[in-house]
Structures are given as C-alpha cells and as structure tokens.
C-alpha cells in the first residue's frame, strides 16, 4: 500500500478548520510544530485531543497518528458516518473538559454535521455559558441554527435542532448538557 500524499500544515492555527476540510475533501493532512515553542506544555492540549476523539466517534475509518510529544499529527480522514449517540449501550454523553466551551465543539459539528451518511444526533457535556475564548451555547442556538437552515435550505420539520438540557454554572463548571441533531438532507 502506498503512502498517502499529505497536505502539510505547521502550528495549531486553524486546527478545527483544517480537520473539517480534510474530512469533507477526503485529503489526508499532517500538522507539525504544534506548540513547539511552549517549553512547559508542548503539543496538543486536552480539548484538541477531545476533538479528535469526537471525530473518531462520528466517522468510520479515520486514522489519527500523534507522535509521542504531541507536536505532530497525521490525519487520514474516514467517512462521516453520523449516528445516534444519545442513548446507546456503551455511550450516552460525549464529555468535554473545562479548557474550552461547548461551542468549540459545536463550531466543528456545524461544519461537518450535515454531511454525515446517517442522521447525526449527539449529546455533549461541558461549559455552556460562554468561556474566556468561546461564545455561549445560546449564541449558537439563537443564530447558528436559523443560519444553517437557510444556508442548506431546510424547513422547520427537518429536525435540525440544538437543545440545552442543563446549563453549567461558572466558567469552570463542566456539567452543562446539550443535545444536537442534524438531519440527513440526502434522504
């Protein structure tokens, strides 16, 4: 089997966008020099590793290789499978951490969720009320859903929704829960 032809990027800048475009285009990417100047904490952060776990969850056949120091990643995208990740035998809620708000993950899911092979329905647990970097979930609910419906051309009955089940309290509270559902517009 031949080695894939990687598109190469340096630094963590535009991490989510590079991953989303890699998945949508089917092109493998290699990201190097991830926080190499940060002597105390080089490489991927926990929230970025969580995003990779989320990608692995909603795709089929994705291959992710991270070097031991976390400063380089090889990403070969799989197929956006989707699925119902709200109440299954092994999985109920995808847990994030306090380093970033839930909108960090929502922004990525808004880029790829409509292109899944099956309907994507997922619950996320984390910081809902905004974060020092990320906007609150309410901003996505108020503006993102309607914008996405108009962009894709969905009607209200197409079941694109973001439901805030439980709010988190305080910037370090990681107990907020949201449910996000993307229909499959191809069916």
C-alpha positions as CSV (number, residue, x, y, z in Angstrom):
1,X,0.0,0.0,0.0
2,X,1.4,3.4,-1.0
3,X,1.9,6.2,1.4
4,X,-0.8,8.9,1.1
5,X,0.0,12.3,-0.2
6,X,-0.4,14.6,2.9
7,X,-1.2,18.3,2.8
8,X,1.2,19.8,5.3
9,X,0.4,22.5,7.8
10,X,2.5,23.9,10.6
11,X,1.3,25.1,14.0
12,X,-2.1,24.5,15.6
13,X,-3.6,27.6,14.0
14,X,-6.9,26.8,12.2
15,X,-6.8,23.2,13.7
16,X,-10.6,22.7,13.6
17,X,-10.9,24.1,10.1
18,X,-8.1,22.0,8.7
19,X,-9.6,18.9,10.2
20,X,-13.1,19.7,8.8
21,X,-11.8,20.5,5.4
22,X,-9.7,17.3,5.4
23,X,-12.8,15.3,6.2
24,X,-15.0,17.0,3.7
25,X,-12.4,16.8,0.9
26,X,-11.1,13.3,1.7
27,X,-7.5,14.7,1.7
28,X,-5.1,13.5,4.4
29,X,-3.2,16.2,6.4
30,X,-0.1,16.4,8.5
31,X,0.1,19.1,11.1
32,X,3.6,19.7,12.6
33,X,5.3,22.1,15.0
34,X,2.3,22.1,17.4
35,X,3.3,24.4,20.2
36,X,7.0,23.6,20.0
37,X,8.0,26.9,21.5
38,X,5.9,26.2,24.6
39,X,8.6,24.6,26.8
40,X,6.2,23.9,29.7
41,X,3.4,22.4,27.7
42,X,4.2,21.5,24.1
43,X,1.9,19.6,21.7
44,X,-1.8,19.0,21.6
45,X,-4.0,20.2,24.5
46,X,-6.6,18.0,26.1
47,X,-9.5,19.8,24.4
48,X,-7.9,19.3,21.0
49,X,-7.4,15.6,21.8
50,X,-11.1,15.5,22.8
51,X,-12.0,17.0,19.4
52,X,-10.0,14.1,17.7
53,X,-12.0,11.6,19.9
54,X,-15.2,13.3,18.7
55,X,-14.1,13.0,15.1
56,X,-13.3,9.3,15.6
57,X,-16.7,8.8,17.1
58,X,-18.7,10.3,14.2
59,X,-16.6,8.9,11.4
60,X,-15.7,5.5,10.1
61,X,-12.2,4.6,9.0
62,X,-10.4,7.7,10.3
63,X,-6.7,7.1,11.1
64,X,-5.1,9.5,13.5
65,X,-1.4,9.2,14.5
66,X,0.1,11.5,17.1
67,X,3.8,11.5,17.8
68,X,4.8,10.8,21.5
69,X,5.4,14.5,22.3
70,X,2.1,15.5,20.7
71,X,3.8,18.1,18.4
72,X,2.9,16.3,15.2
73,X,-0.3,14.7,13.9
74,X,-1.0,12.6,10.8
75,X,-4.7,12.6,10.0
76,X,-6.2,10.4,7.3
77,X,-10.0,11.1,7.1
78,X,-12.6,8.5,7.0
79,X,-16.3,8.6,6.1
80,X,-18.6,10.9,8.0
81,X,-20.9,8.2,9.4
82,X,-23.1,10.1,11.9
83,X,-25.4,8.1,14.1
84,X,-27.4,8.4,17.3
85,X,-25.0,9.0,20.2
86,X,-27.6,9.9,22.9
87,X,-28.7,6.6,24.3
88,X,-26.7,3.5,23.3
89,X,-25.4,0.6,25.4
90,X,-21.8,2.0,25.6
91,X,-22.4,5.7,25.2
92,X,-24.7,8.4,26.4
93,X,-22.9,11.7,26.6
94,X,-19.7,12.9,25.0
95,X,-17.8,14.6,27.8
96,X,-15.5,17.6,27.1
97,X,-13.3,19.5,29.6
98,X,-13.3,22.9,31.1
99,X,-10.4,24.3,28.9
100,X,-12.9,25.3,26.2
101,X,-16.6,25.9,26.0
102,X,-19.0,23.6,24.2
103,X,-19.2,26.0,21.3
104,X,-15.6,24.9,20.4
105,X,-17.1,21.5,19.5
106,X,-20.3,23.0,18.1
107,X,-18.5,25.1,15.6
108,X,-16.8,21.9,14.3
109,X,-20.0,19.9,14.2
110,X,-21.8,22.7,12.4
111,X,-19.2,22.4,9.6
112,X,-19.5,18.7,9.1
113,X,-22.8,17.5,10.7
114,X,-24.9,18.0,7.6
115,X,-22.7,15.8,5.5
116,X,-22.9,12.6,7.6
117,X,-24.1,9.4,5.9
118,X,-26.7,9.0,8.6
119,X,-28.6,11.5,10.8
120,X,-26.2,12.7,13.5
121,X,-27.7,13.1,17.0
122,X,-25.3,13.6,19.9
123,X,-25.2,14.9,23.5
124,X,-22.3,16.9,24.7
125,X,-21.4,17.7,28.3
126,X,-19.3,20.8,29.2
127,X,-19.2,24.5,29.7
128,X,-22.4,26.0,28.2
129,X,-22.4,29.6,29.5
130,X,-19.6,31.0,27.5
131,X,-15.9,30.8,28.1
132,X,-13.0,33.2,28.0
133,X,-12.4,32.3,24.3
134,X,-15.7,30.7,23.2
135,X,-19.2,32.1,22.9
136,X,-22.0,30.7,24.9
137,X,-24.2,27.9,23.5
138,X,-27.1,30.3,23.5
139,X,-25.4,32.3,20.7
140,X,-25.3,29.2,18.5
141,X,-28.9,28.3,19.3
142,X,-30.1,31.9,18.6
143,X,-28.2,32.5,15.4
144,X,-26.4,29.3,14.1
145,X,-29.4,27.0,13.7
146,X,-31.5,29.5,11.6
147,X,-28.5,30.5,9.6
148,X,-27.7,26.8,8.8
149,X,-31.3,26.1,7.9
150,X,-31.3,28.9,5.4
151,X,-27.9,28.0,4.0
152,X,-28.8,24.3,3.5
153,X,-32.4,25.0,2.6
154,X,-34.1,23.1,5.4
155,X,-37.6,23.5,6.6
156,X,-38.5,23.6,10.3
157,X,-39.8,20.0,10.2
158,X,-36.4,18.7,9.1
159,X,-35.3,18.3,12.8
160,X,-32.2,20.4,12.9
161,X,-32.0,21.5,16.5
162,X,-29.9,22.4,19.4
163,X,-31.5,21.7,22.8
164,X,-29.9,23.0,26.0
165,X,-30.8,20.3,28.6
166,X,-28.7,21.7,31.5
167,X,-26.8,24.8,32.0
168,X,-23.3,24.9,33.6
169,X,-22.7,27.4,36.3
170,X,-19.4,29.3,36.3
171,X,-16.5,29.2,33.9
172,X,-15.0,26.1,35.5
173,X,-18.3,24.1,35.7
174,X,-18.3,21.3,33.3
175,X,-21.8,19.9,33.9
176,X,-23.9,21.6,31.2
177,X,-25.6,19.2,28.7
178,X,-26.7,20.0,25.2
179,X,-28.3,17.8,22.5
180,X,-27.6,18.5,18.9
181,X,-29.3,16.9,15.9
182,X,-28.6,17.2,12.2
183,X,-30.9,15.6,9.7
184,X,-29.6,13.8,6.6
185,X,-30.7,16.1,3.8
186,X,-29.9,13.4,1.2
187,X,-32.7,11.1,2.4
